[in-house]
Amino acid sequence: MKKILITGSNGLLGQKLVYALLKRKDVQVIATSVGANRLVNQEGYIYESLDITKKAEVETVYKKYAPDVIINTAAMTNVDACETKRDECWALNVTAVQNIVDAIGQNATQLIHLSTDFIFDGLKGSQYVETDVPNPQSYYALSKYESEKILEKSTIKWAIARTIIVYGIVDNMSRSNIVLWAKDALTKGQNINVVDDQFRSPTLAEDLADGCILIADKGATGIYNLSGPETVSILELVYKIADFWELDRSLVTPSKSTTLNQAAKRPPYTGFIIDKAKKELGYNPKTISEGLKILDEQLKKTDTK
């Protein structure tokens, strides 16, 4: 039975990975995160509290379970907070990755590490492929690029899964995402400002989890773009959200990135070409409309609004 250890299991992707893998009979799941387990279902897998910024903790848990695969979803992803809390950002996004690599050492464990579109400057003018050269524009982006370089310089078996704005719902959610934020605000009749000069490929959390599992199943190595199949402006995405739930589009005011006064610089255009993942992994992500339909069905089963 393959042992898969997940870091950041309390997060959006982490939870989707746990639930997806629990459906399998050939996998033992070791879920790890800082503090208590926030998943509603706490049966059928092992949970360990783990702070991956602490080298000794990483080594102890690694030796205890000797996982065949580690999927590292833990990260500090609040882009503006990373700009001001740089030590915290570096510890979780860079040092922690080195801790995992060091713990694996010469063992055969495969490390699947999550990265981001933000490592690019967004000036290409078209969608990015895996071989495009990063040029990070924020401290968050720099930290994620540095984490990629740790893997590339290492001798372990590694894969990097780059993704773009992930959306979905989870148990006991500690933070929102753009789809839920826009739906919630428009449902309440709130006016919102939304940028029309940033373009992304929104990714359903279940699809990203499936992509990571495909990498694990195939023992794949190297870099893979794992995002949704459509690249749209943030404004267009919010309009799609409004239309799907029959909410008032007039509450949405188009705005420019320069008016938001955000601490961190965002790349203007970071859509992905996902042909490599489709061909080599069999990755087949949902369209935005399909993703919103799945999300709607999930929301109807919960009290989340």
C-alpha positions as CSV (number, residue, x, y, z in Angstrom):
1,M,0.0,0.0,0.0
2,K,1.4,3.4,-1.1
3,K,1.8,5.8,1.8
4,I,1.1,9.5,0.8
5,L,1.9,12.2,3.3
6,I,0.1,15.6,2.8
7,T,1.3,18.8,4.3
8,G,-1.2,21.6,4.9
9,S,-4.0,19.1,5.1
10,N,-6.3,21.7,6.7
11,G,-6.1,24.0,3.7
12,L,-8.3,23.9,0.5
13,L,-6.1,21.7,-1.6
14,G,-5.0,19.6,1.4
15,Q,-8.5,18.7,2.3
16,K,-9.5,17.9,-1.3
17,L,-6.5,15.6,-1.5
18,V,-7.4,13.8,1.8
19,Y,-11.0,13.2,0.7
20,A,-10.0,12.1,-2.8
21,L,-7.4,9.6,-1.6
22,L,-9.8,8.2,1.1
23,K,-11.8,6.8,-1.8
24,R,-8.8,4.6,-2.8
25,K,-8.1,1.2,-1.3
26,D,-4.4,1.2,-2.4
27,V,-3.3,4.3,-0.4
28,Q,-2.6,5.1,3.2
29,V,-3.0,8.8,3.9
30,I,-1.0,10.7,6.5
31,A,-2.5,14.1,6.8
32,T,-0.4,16.8,8.5
33,S,-1.0,20.5,9.4
34,V,-0.3,22.9,12.2
35,G,-2.6,22.4,15.2
36,A,-5.8,20.4,15.3
37,N,-7.3,18.5,12.4
38,R,-10.1,20.7,10.9
39,L,-11.6,18.0,8.6
40,V,-15.1,16.9,9.5
41,N,-14.3,13.3,8.6
42,Q,-11.4,12.2,10.8
43,E,-11.6,8.4,10.1
44,G,-9.7,6.3,7.6
45,Y,-6.4,8.1,7.7
46,I,-3.7,9.3,10.1
47,Y,-3.4,12.9,11.3
48,E,-0.2,14.4,12.8
49,S,0.2,18.0,13.8
50,L,3.3,19.2,12.0
51,D,5.1,22.5,11.6
52,I,7.2,22.1,8.5
53,T,9.3,25.2,9.4
54,K,10.8,23.1,12.2
55,K,13.4,20.8,10.9
56,A,13.4,18.4,13.8
57,E,9.6,17.9,13.5
58,V,9.8,17.2,9.8
59,E,12.6,14.6,10.4
60,T,10.6,12.9,13.2
61,V,7.4,12.6,11.2
62,Y,9.3,11.5,8.1
63,K,11.1,8.7,9.9
64,K,8.0,7.6,11.7
65,Y,6.0,7.1,8.5
66,A,8.6,6.7,5.7
67,P,6.1,7.9,3.1
68,D,6.4,6.9,-0.6
69,V,5.0,10.3,-1.6
70,I,4.9,13.7,0.0
71,I,2.5,16.3,-1.4
72,N,3.5,19.7,-0.1
73,T,0.5,22.0,-0.1
74,A,1.5,24.1,2.9
75,A,2.5,27.6,2.1
76,M,2.0,31.3,3.0
77,T,-0.2,32.4,0.1
78,N,-1.5,35.8,1.2
79,V,0.5,37.8,-1.4
80,D,0.3,41.1,0.4
81,A,1.0,39.7,3.8
82,C,4.2,38.0,2.4
83,E,5.3,41.5,1.4
84,T,5.3,42.7,5.0
85,K,5.9,39.5,6.9
86,R,8.9,38.4,5.0
87,D,10.6,36.2,7.6
88,E,7.4,34.3,8.1
89,C,6.9,33.9,4.3
90,W,10.5,32.7,3.8
91,A,10.3,30.2,6.7
92,L,7.1,28.5,5.3
93,N,7.7,28.9,1.6
94,V,11.5,28.3,1.4
95,T,13.1,27.0,4.5
96,A,10.3,24.4,5.1
97,V,10.8,23.0,1.6
98,Q,14.5,22.6,2.3
99,N,13.6,20.8,5.5
100,I,11.5,18.3,3.6
101,V,14.2,17.8,1.0
102,D,16.8,17.2,3.7
103,A,14.5,14.7,5.5
104,I,14.0,12.7,2.3
105,G,17.8,12.7,1.7
106,Q,18.8,9.6,-0.3
107,N,15.5,7.9,0.1
108,A,13.2,7.2,-2.9
109,T,10.3,9.3,-1.6
110,Q,8.7,11.5,-4.4
111,L,8.1,15.1,-3.4
112,I,5.3,16.9,-5.2
113,H,5.5,20.6,-4.5
114,L,2.9,23.2,-5.2
115,S,4.0,26.4,-6.9
116,T,2.3,29.4,-8.6
117,D,1.7,31.4,-11.7
118,F,3.0,34.4,-9.8
119,I,6.6,33.4,-10.4
120,F,6.1,35.0,-13.9
121,D,6.0,38.7,-14.6
122,G,2.9,38.4,-16.8
123,L,4.5,40.3,-19.6
124,K,4.7,37.5,-22.2
125,G,1.4,38.5,-23.7
126,S,0.2,35.0,-24.0
127,Q,-0.2,31.9,-21.9
128,Y,2.8,30.3,-20.1
129,V,4.3,26.9,-20.7
130,E,6.5,25.0,-18.2
131,T,9.7,26.0,-19.8
132,D,9.1,29.8,-19.7
133,V,11.6,31.7,-17.5
134,P,10.3,33.0,-14.2
135,N,10.7,36.6,-13.2
136,P,9.0,37.1,-9.8
137,Q,7.6,40.6,-9.1
138,S,6.7,40.2,-5.4
139,Y,8.2,38.6,-2.3
140,Y,5.7,35.8,-2.3
141,A,6.6,35.1,-5.9
142,L,10.3,35.2,-5.1
143,S,9.8,32.8,-2.2
144,K,7.9,30.3,-4.4
145,Y,10.6,30.5,-7.2
146,E,13.3,29.9,-4.6
147,S,11.4,26.9,-3.4
148,E,11.3,25.5,-7.0
149,K,15.1,26.0,-7.3
150,I,15.7,24.0,-4.1
151,L,14.0,21.0,-5.7
152,E,15.8,21.5,-9.0
153,K,19.2,21.5,-7.3
154,S,18.3,18.5,-5.2
155,T,19.0,14.8,-5.9
156,I,15.5,13.6,-4.7
157,K,12.7,12.5,-7.0
158,W,10.6,15.7,-7.4
159,A,7.7,17.2,-9.3
160,I,6.4,20.8,-9.3
161,A,2.7,21.5,-9.8
162,R,2.2,25.1,-10.8
163,T,-1.4,26.4,-10.4
164,I,-3.5,29.6,-10.6
165,I,-6.2,31.0,-8.3
166,V,-7.8,27.9,-6.7
167,Y,-11.4,27.9,-5.7
168,G,-13.7,25.6,-3.8
169,I,-15.2,24.9,-0.4
170,V,-13.7,23.1,2.6
171,D,-14.6,22.0,6.1
172,N,-14.2,24.8,8.8
173,M,-12.8,27.2,6.2
174,S,-10.4,29.7,7.7
175,R,-10.2,31.9,4.6
176,S,-12.2,32.5,1.4
177,N,-11.3,32.5,-2.3
178,I,-12.4,34.8,-5.1
179,V,-15.4,32.8,-6.2
180,L,-16.9,32.5,-2.7
181,W,-16.0,36.2,-2.0
182,A,-17.7,37.5,-5.1
183,K,-20.8,35.3,-4.7
184,D,-21.1,36.3,-1.0
185,A,-20.7,40.0,-1.6
186,L,-23.2,40.1,-4.6
187,T,-25.7,37.9,-2.7
188,K,-25.6,40.5,0.1
189,G,-26.1,43.3,-2.5
190,Q,-22.7,44.8,-1.8
191,N,-20.9,46.9,-4.4
192,I,-17.5,45.5,-5.3
193,N,-14.5,46.8,-7.4
194,V,-13.0,44.1,-9.6
195,V,-9.9,44.5,-11.8
196,D,-10.3,44.1,-15.5
197,D,-6.5,44.2,-16.3
198,Q,-5.5,40.9,-14.7
199,F,-6.0,37.6,-16.5
200,R,-5.9,34.2,-14.9
201,S,-6.9,30.5,-15.4
202,P,-9.2,29.7,-12.4
203,T,-8.7,26.2,-11.0
204,L,-11.3,24.0,-9.3
205,A,-9.6,22.6,-6.1
206,E,-10.8,19.1,-7.0
207,D,-9.1,19.3,-10.4
208,L,-5.8,20.4,-8.8
209,A,-6.0,17.5,-6.3
210,D,-6.6,15.1,-9.2
211,G,-3.6,16.5,-11.0
212,C,-1.4,16.0,-8.0
213,I,-2.6,12.4,-7.6
214,L,-2.0,11.7,-11.2
215,I,1.6,12.9,-10.7
216,A,1.9,10.5,-7.7
217,D,0.3,7.6,-9.5
218,K,2.6,7.9,-12.5
219,G,5.7,8.7,-10.5
220,A,6.1,11.7,-12.8
221,T,8.9,14.2,-12.4
222,G,9.6,17.7,-13.6
223,I,7.3,20.7,-13.8
224,Y,3.6,20.6,-14.7
225,N,1.1,23.4,-15.2
226,L,-2.2,22.4,-13.4
227,S,-4.8,25.0,-13.8
228,G,-8.3,25.4,-15.3
229,P,-8.6,25.3,-19.1
230,E,-9.8,28.8,-19.6
231,T,-8.0,32.1,-19.2
232,V,-10.2,35.1,-18.4
233,S,-9.9,38.5,-16.8
234,I,-10.8,38.7,-13.1
235,L,-13.7,40.9,-14.1
236,E,-15.0,38.3,-16.6
237,L,-14.7,35.6,-13.9
238,V,-16.8,37.7,-11.5
239,Y,-19.4,38.3,-14.2
240,K,-19.6,34.6,-14.8
241,I,-20.2,34.1,-11.1
242,A,-22.9,36.8,-11.1
243,D,-24.6,35.2,-14.1
244,F,-24.4,31.6,-12.8
245,W,-26.1,32.5,-9.5
246,E,-28.4,35.1,-11.1
247,L,-26.9,38.0,-9.2
248,D,-26.8,41.7,-10.0
249,R,-23.9,42.5,-12.4
250,S,-24.4,46.2,-11.9
251,L,-23.0,45.9,-8.4
252,V,-19.6,45.2,-10.0
253,T,-17.4,48.2,-10.9
254,P,-14.5,47.5,-13.3
255,S,-11.3,48.9,-11.9
256,K,-7.5,49.0,-12.7
257,S,-4.9,47.2,-10.6
258,T,-3.2,50.6,-9.9
259,T,-6.3,51.8,-8.0
260,L,-6.2,49.0,-5.4
261,N,-3.1,50.1,-3.5
262,Q,-2.0,46.5,-2.9
263,A,1.3,45.9,-1.1
264,A,2.5,43.3,-3.6
265,K,2.7,43.7,-7.4
266,R,0.6,41.2,-9.4
267,P,1.5,40.0,-12.9
268,P,-1.1,41.2,-15.4
269,Y,-1.5,38.0,-17.5
270,T,-0.6,34.5,-16.3
271,G,-2.8,32.0,-18.1
272,F,-1.4,28.5,-18.5
273,I,-1.1,26.1,-21.4
274,I,-1.8,22.7,-19.9
275,D,-1.1,20.5,-22.9
276,K,1.8,18.7,-21.1
277,A,-0.3,17.7,-18.1
278,K,-3.1,16.6,-20.4
279,K,-0.8,14.5,-22.6
280,E,1.5,13.0,-19.9
281,L,-0.8,12.7,-17.0
282,G,-4.3,12.5,-18.5
283,Y,-5.2,15.8,-16.6
284,N,-8.7,16.9,-17.6
285,P,-9.9,20.0,-15.7
286,K,-13.4,21.5,-15.6
287,T,-14.4,24.7,-17.4
288,I,-15.4,27.6,-15.2
289,S,-19.1,26.9,-15.8
290,E,-18.6,23.2,-14.9
291,G,-16.6,24.2,-11.8
292,L,-19.3,26.6,-10.6
293,K,-22.0,23.9,-11.0
294,I,-20.0,21.5,-8.9
295,L,-19.4,24.2,-6.3
296,D,-23.1,25.1,-6.3
297,E,-24.0,21.4,-5.6
298,Q,-21.5,21.3,-2.7
299,L,-22.9,24.6,-1.2
300,K,-26.4,23.2,-1.3
301,K,-25.2,20.3,0.9
302,T,-23.7,22.6,3.5
303,D,-24.6,25.8,5.5
304,T,-21.9,27.7,3.7
305,K,-23.1,30.8,1.8
